[in-house]
Amino acid sequence: MSESAILITGASGGLGTAIAAELATSSREFVLAARSTGALEETKSIVEENGATATIHSIDVQNEDEITAMLEEASVDTLDLVIPAAAITSPTSGNVPLPDESYNDFQTVWRTNVYGVFATVKESLPYLSESSRVLVPSGTVARKPTEGVGAYGVSKAAAEGLARNFSADISATVGIVDPGLVATEITGGKGRDPEDVAAMFEWAAFECETETLDGSIVGLREWKQAIR
């Protein structure tokens, strides 16, 4: 790997893969992480076809030691950009009210979507510079009462809280990116094609003003206004 790179977790499909593919057109270096090695290989192929290079790492973001080992193995000096996109939903989320969410499912979602974001950012700190950016993907379910989203909506609200507080405590820019409803396994295929909103993350990473992004939420409206 080179002296600097971009880290994307949840890079085994959906939004994570779409973002990697979009950013790869600028011939960048990537550290791609997810649990599924096979799917990571597919993302790596897409990234390399678009002109970039990547290392892939099969990890579980619930385990901070695996994140630490991954970053050491990647051998980069600086992470220019960190996108903790790994997220899951429980089998019942989107189908039942929060009071009916099982304790086990709630804990599983929390450990990936909240603890996983915390661990990814925390273990990345030694590799971040003042010019680095951390983009935490989120959605309106984090802020708007939405029937049936269960643990997933709660976890996204907590992930936004993490982003805001990291922004206050570290010199790197930390922001929240809300691309609206995106068609992934989590949403049951409902929403915008991930490829249609991937460019929004590139804008947030390299073009959005620091004052606009740091500690705040940027969404489709801000993106569309900026690229007019």
N, C-alpha and C positions, 0 to 999 in steps of 0.2 A: 504493500500500500504506500501512498504518498504521505507527505507531512500532514495533510488535512483531509477530512472526509465528512460525509453526511451519514448519520445513523438513523435508520428507520426500523422500528419494531412493528410487528404485525404486517410484515412484508411478504406474506404468503398468498396474497390475493386481495381482491376488493380495492379499497381506497389506498392501502399501503403500496400495493403493486402499481396502481395508476400514478401515484405521486412519484415513485421511483422512476417510472418510465418517462414521465414529463421532465423531471430534473436531469435525467441522463442525457438529454439532447444537448446539454451544455458541457458534455464530456467531463463529468465529475467522478470522484471516487466515492464508493458506497460501502457501508457496513450494513448488511441486511440481516434482520433477525426475525425468527418466528419459531413455532414448535415443529412445523412440518418441513422436513428437509426436501422432499420431492417438490412441493410447491415453491420453496425458496429457489430451487434450481431453475424453475420456470421463470421466476422474476429475474434472476441473474441473467438468463439468456436474453430477456427483453431489454434489460439495462445495457448489456454488451452490444446488442444489435443497434441500440440507439447511440452508441459511441462512448460509453463510460465503462468503468471496471468496477468489480465488486467482490467482496468476500461474503460468504453466507455462514450463518451461525444458528444452529438449532438450539434454542434456549427457551426457558419458561420465565417470563418476566416476574413471576411471583417469587423467584429465587434470585436475590441480589448477588449471590456468589457467582451464579452463572453469567450475570451481566458483567461483573468485574472481570471474570476470566475471558469473556468475549472481547472486551476492549483491550485487554493485554495482548490477546492473540492477534487482534487486528493491527497492532503496531502502528498507530497513528499518534501524532503529536497533538493535533488539535481537531476538534469536531466543530466544523463551521455551522452545522445545523443538526438539531436533534428533533425527530418527530416520533413521539411515543404513541404510535397508532394501534398497538395491540389492544384489542377489546373483544369481549364476549358478551353474550346474553344468556340468561338461563332458559331452559326449555319452556318455562311458563311466561317469561316476560313478553309483553305484547298480547297476551291472551287472558291474563287474570289481574285483578286488582292487587296492589301492593300488600294488603293484609293477608292475602292468600299465598304470597311468596314463601317458599320453604326456607328455613334457617340455613340449610346446607347450600341451596342455590344462591341465596343472598351473599353468603360468605365467599363462594367461589367467584361470583361476579366482582365483588368488592376487591378481592385479592389480585385479580388481573387488571381491572379498569381503574383502580385507585392506587393500591399498593404498588402495582406494576409501573404506573406512571411515576410515582414517588421514587421508586428504586432506580428506574431508568435515568431520571434526571439527576438524582443524587450521585449515582455512580459515574455519571458523565461529567460532573463538576470539575475534576482535575484536568479535563480535556477542553474545557470551554474558555474562550477568550472574551474580552469585552465586546468584540464584534460578532460573536456567535449568537445564534438565535435558537430558541426552543419553541416549537409550535405544537400546542396540545389540541388535537381534534375534539370537537364537541358538537352539540346540537341543541335545538330549542327545548328538547325534553329536560335539559338541565335547569331551565328557568321557567318554563310554562307548565302548569299542572296538566298532565296528559294521562288519560285513562288507560290503565292496563300495561304501562311500560315497566312496572315492577322495579327490580333492583337496578336495571340498566339506567333509568332516568336518575335515580339517586346517585349512582356511581359517576355519572357525567357531571352532576352538580358538584360533587366532591373533587373531581379532576379539575374543574374550573377553579375551585378554591386553591388547590395546589399550585396551579399556574400563577394565580394572582400573588400568592405569598412567596413563591420562588422569585417572582419579578421584583419584589420588595427587598429580597435578601441577597441577591447575587447581581454581579455586574453585567452579565449577559442579558439580552432582551428575551423575555418570556411572554408569549401571547397565546390567545385562544383563537382557533380558527373554526368557524361554524359554516360549513358548506351547504347547510340545509339537509333535507332528507336525501340520503344517498342509497342507491340500490345495491345492497350487499346481502350476505346471508343473515346478518343481524336484523335487517328490515324486511326480510322475506322477499327481496327483489323489488321492493317498492322505492321509488324515488329517482333521482337523477343518476345517470350513468357516471361511475367514478371518474372516467376519462374526461367527462365534461367539466368537472370541478377541480381536477388535478392542477390546472394552471393557476388556480386561486392560491394554492399552497406555494407555488413558485413565486408569485407576486408577494405573498406575505413574508417569504423567506428573504427576498433580495430587493424588493422595490418599496414595500410599505414603509412609511415613515416610522422611525422608532417611537416617537411620541404618540403615534396612533395605535401602535401594536402593544407596547410594553404594559403588561398588567391589564390589558383590555381584550375585548372580543371584536374580531373583524369578521364580517359576514359577506353574503352575496352583494348586499347594497354597497358596502364600502369598496369591494372589488370592482363591481361594475362601474361605479363612479370614477374610480382611479384609472380604468383602462379605456374610457370613452375617448 
